[in-house]
Amino acid sequence: MKVEITIDGQPVQTELGRTLIDVAAEVGVYIPSLCYVQGKECLGTCRVCSVKVNGAVNAACSVRVANGMEVEVNDPTMVDMRKSLVEFLFVEGNHNCPSCEKSGRCQLQAAGYETDMMVSRFPYRFPVRDNSPGSEKIWLERDRCIFCQRCVEFVRDQETGQKIFSISGRGSTARIEMDVELANRMSDEQVRAAVDLCPVGTILQKRVGFDVPIGQRKYEAQTLRARSLNVPGAKHEPRS
C-alpha cells in the first residue's frame, strides 16, 4: 500500500510499514546509525539515528512509516542531539583511533566525521575493562565496545543457534563476553563476518591485523554517508 510522508518538508511516497531509516536513505537523506543493520531486525540501542516523528523524538531504525507522517531529520536540535550521542560513545570507551586495527573502517569513527565532531563536550571516563584473549580465532578488545549488541543478536552458533556473544553487568560495569567453546567452532568465514559486523574494533580476528592497506581504507574510498545512501563511486571530500 502506497503512503506519503514528509521528510524535512519534502513529500516522499513509499510503502506502508517500511523502516524510516531505509526510506530516508533512498531519497538522499542521511541518518547516521551504529546499531542498525539493513535487512535485520531493529535493535534501537545506540539512538544515533534519532529524528523527530510527528514532533516526538524517535529512533529512525525503529519507526515504520505511516501515511501523513512528518519527519524532521535536519532540525538543528536533532542534528546536535545525534552529534552529542556520538560524542558520548567516544568518552564512555577508550577509542584511540591511530592505534586501532579498524581505523579507517570504523563506523563510530566515520560517524564522528559525518556529525562534524571535533572533540567531545563530555569529560572522558577512561574505563578500565580487562581485554580478553578470547578464543582460538578471536581477540576481544573490550575497551572499544559501544554495546550496540549487533554481535549478541546476529552472531550465533551455526549448529545450535545459541548466542556466542553476550553482555554482562550493567552501567559502568557492563562488558562484552564470549562463549569460548562456541567461538572455537566458528568457521573462518563466520569469524570474518563477526569482525565486519562489529562497528568498532572490539571483535578482532587473531593473526590478522591491518588487512586493508593505509590509503585504500573503506571510508577513505567512500564515506559512510555515501555508503548509507548507496551513492556509486562517491569519494571522500577533504575538509576545508
C-alpha positions as CSV (number, residue, x, y, z in Angstrom):
1,M,0.0,0.0,0.0
2,K,1.4,3.4,-1.0
3,V,1.6,6.1,1.6
4,E,3.0,9.6,1.6
5,I,5.2,11.1,4.3
6,T,7.2,14.3,4.5
7,I,10.9,14.4,5.4
8,D,12.2,17.8,6.2
9,G,9.2,19.2,4.4
10,Q,9.7,17.3,1.2
11,P,6.9,14.8,0.2
12,V,8.1,11.2,-0.1
13,Q,6.0,8.3,-1.5
14,T,6.8,4.8,-0.2
15,E,5.2,1.6,1.0
16,L,3.3,1.4,4.3
17,G,5.3,-0.2,7.1
18,R,8.8,0.2,5.7
19,T,11.6,1.3,8.1
20,L,12.1,5.0,8.2
21,I,15.9,5.0,8.0
22,D,15.8,3.0,4.8
23,V,13.2,5.2,3.2
24,A,15.2,8.3,4.1
25,A,18.4,6.8,2.6
26,E,16.6,6.1,-0.7
27,V,15.6,9.7,-1.2
28,G,19.1,11.0,-0.3
29,V,18.5,11.9,3.4
30,Y,21.4,10.6,5.5
31,I,20.6,9.4,9.1
32,P,23.6,8.0,10.9
33,S,23.3,4.8,12.8
34,L,25.6,2.4,14.6
35,C,23.4,-0.5,15.8
36,Y,21.1,-0.8,12.7
37,V,22.0,-3.4,10.0
38,Q,19.8,-3.2,6.9
39,G,17.7,-6.3,6.4
40,K,18.0,-7.3,10.1
41,E,15.7,-6.6,13.0
42,C,15.9,-3.3,14.7
43,L,18.0,-3.2,18.0
44,G,17.5,0.5,18.9
45,T,20.4,0.5,21.2
46,C,22.6,3.4,20.0
47,R,19.9,6.1,19.3
48,V,22.3,7.8,17.0
49,C,19.6,7.7,14.3
50,S,17.2,9.9,16.4
51,V,14.8,12.1,14.5
52,K,11.5,13.9,15.2
53,V,8.4,12.0,14.0
54,N,5.2,14.0,14.3
55,G,7.0,16.2,16.9
56,A,8.3,13.4,19.1
57,V,11.9,12.1,19.2
58,N,12.3,8.5,17.9
59,A,15.0,6.2,16.7
60,A,14.5,6.1,12.9
61,C,15.5,2.4,12.7
62,S,12.5,1.6,14.9
63,V,9.9,3.6,13.1
64,R,7.6,2.1,10.5
65,V,6.2,4.7,8.1
66,A,2.5,5.5,8.0
67,N,0.5,7.9,5.8
68,G,0.8,11.5,6.8
69,M,3.9,11.0,9.0
70,E,6.0,14.2,9.3
71,V,9.7,13.6,9.9
72,E,12.3,16.1,10.9
73,V,15.9,14.9,10.3
74,N,18.0,18.1,9.9
75,D,16.3,20.2,12.5
76,P,19.2,21.9,14.4
77,T,18.1,20.3,17.7
78,M,18.2,16.8,16.2
79,V,21.5,17.4,14.5
80,D,23.1,18.4,17.7
81,M,21.4,15.5,19.6
82,R,22.9,13.0,17.2
83,K,26.3,14.6,17.5
84,S,26.2,14.6,21.3
85,L,25.3,10.8,21.2
86,V,28.3,10.1,19.1
87,E,30.5,12.2,21.4
88,F,29.2,10.3,24.4
89,L,30.1,7.0,22.8
90,F,33.6,8.2,22.4
91,V,34.0,9.2,26.0
92,E,32.5,6.2,27.6
93,G,35.1,3.9,26.0
94,N,38.7,4.1,25.1
95,H,38.9,4.9,21.4
96,N,42.5,5.6,20.3
97,C,41.9,5.7,16.6
98,P,45.5,5.9,15.4
99,S,46.4,2.6,17.1
100,C,43.2,0.8,16.3
101,E,43.1,-2.1,13.8
102,K,39.8,-0.8,12.4
103,S,40.8,2.8,11.9
104,G,39.5,3.9,8.5
105,R,36.9,1.1,8.6
106,C,35.3,2.0,11.9
107,Q,31.7,3.2,11.8
108,L,32.0,5.1,15.0
109,Q,35.0,7.0,13.7
110,A,33.1,7.7,10.4
111,A,30.0,8.8,12.3
112,G,32.2,11.3,14.2
113,Y,33.3,12.8,10.8
114,E,29.8,12.8,9.5
115,T,28.4,14.6,12.5
116,D,31.3,17.2,12.5
117,M,32.6,16.1,15.8
118,M,35.9,17.7,16.7
119,V,36.1,17.0,20.5
120,S,33.6,15.7,22.9
121,R,31.7,18.1,25.1
122,F,31.7,15.4,27.8
123,P,34.6,14.5,30.1
124,Y,36.4,11.3,29.1
125,R,35.8,8.4,31.5
126,F,38.7,6.2,30.5
127,P,37.1,3.0,31.8
128,V,39.3,0.1,32.8
129,R,38.0,-3.1,31.1
130,D,40.1,-6.2,31.0
131,N,40.6,-7.3,27.5
132,S,40.2,-11.0,26.7
133,P,42.5,-13.4,24.8
134,G,39.2,-14.7,23.6
135,S,39.1,-17.9,21.6
136,E,41.4,-19.6,19.2
137,K,40.5,-17.2,16.4
138,I,39.0,-14.1,18.1
139,W,40.5,-11.4,20.4
140,L,38.1,-9.2,22.3
141,E,39.3,-5.5,22.7
142,R,36.7,-4.7,25.4
143,D,37.7,-1.0,25.7
144,R,36.2,-0.2,22.3
145,C,32.8,-1.9,22.8
146,I,29.9,0.5,22.3
147,F,27.3,-2.1,23.4
148,C,25.4,-1.9,20.1
149,Q,24.5,-5.6,20.6
150,R,24.9,-6.5,16.9
151,C,27.2,-9.4,17.8
152,V,24.9,-10.5,20.6
153,E,21.8,-10.8,18.3
154,F,23.3,-11.6,14.9
155,V,26.2,-14.0,15.6
156,R,25.1,-17.4,16.6
157,D,26.4,-21.0,16.6
158,Q,25.6,-22.5,13.2
159,E,24.6,-25.9,14.7
160,T,22.5,-24.9,17.7
161,G,21.6,-21.3,17.1
162,Q,23.0,-20.3,20.5
163,K,24.3,-16.8,21.1
164,I,28.1,-16.7,21.0
165,F,28.4,-13.2,22.5
166,S,26.6,-11.6,25.5
167,I,26.8,-8.6,27.7
168,S,27.5,-9.0,31.4
169,G,27.0,-6.4,34.1
170,R,25.1,-3.1,33.9
171,G,26.1,0.6,33.6
172,S,29.8,1.2,34.2
173,T,30.4,-2.5,35.0
174,A,29.0,-3.7,31.6
175,R,31.3,-5.6,29.3
176,I,31.2,-7.9,26.3
177,E,31.6,-11.6,26.9
178,M,32.1,-14.6,24.6
179,D,31.3,-18.3,24.9
180,V,34.8,-19.6,24.1
181,E,33.6,-23.1,23.4
182,L,31.1,-21.9,20.8
183,A,33.6,-19.4,19.4
184,N,36.1,-22.1,18.8
185,R,33.7,-23.8,16.5
186,M,33.2,-20.8,14.2
187,S,34.5,-21.1,10.7
188,D,36.9,-18.5,9.3
189,E,34.1,-17.1,7.2
190,Q,31.9,-16.6,10.3
191,V,34.7,-15.0,12.2
192,R,35.3,-12.6,9.4
193,A,31.6,-11.8,9.3
194,A,31.6,-11.1,13.0
195,V,34.6,-8.8,12.7
196,D,32.9,-6.9,9.9
197,L,29.6,-6.8,11.8
198,C,31.2,-5.0,14.7
199,P,31.0,-1.3,14.0
200,V,34.2,-0.6,16.0
201,G,37.4,-2.6,16.7
202,T,36.2,-4.8,19.5
203,I,36.0,-8.2,17.7
204,L,39.3,-8.9,16.1
205,Q,40.5,-11.9,14.1
206,K,43.7,-13.2,15.5
207,R,46.8,-13.2,13.3
208,V,45.1,-10.7,11.0
209,G,46.0,-7.0,11.7
210,F,45.9,-4.2,9.2
211,D,44.5,-6.3,6.4
212,V,43.3,-3.2,4.4
213,P,46.3,-1.1,3.4
214,I,46.5,2.5,4.6
215,G,45.4,4.8,1.8
216,Q,42.9,2.2,0.5
217,R,40.7,2.1,3.6
218,K,36.9,1.7,3.2
219,Y,35.8,5.1,4.4
220,E,38.6,6.9,2.5
221,A,37.3,5.4,-0.7
222,Q,33.6,6.1,0.1
223,T,32.2,8.0,3.1
224,L,29.7,6.5,5.5
225,R,27.1,8.9,4.2
226,A,27.6,7.8,0.6
227,R,27.6,4.1,1.6
228,S,24.3,4.5,3.5
229,L,22.7,6.4,0.6
230,N,24.2,3.8,-1.9
231,V,25.9,6.5,-4.0
232,P,28.0,4.7,-6.5
233,G,31.6,5.9,-6.8
234,A,31.3,8.7,-4.3
235,K,34.7,9.7,-2.9
236,H,35.7,11.2,0.4
237,E,35.8,15.0,0.2
238,P,38.7,16.6,2.1
239,R,37.7,19.2,4.7
240,S,38.5,22.8,4.1
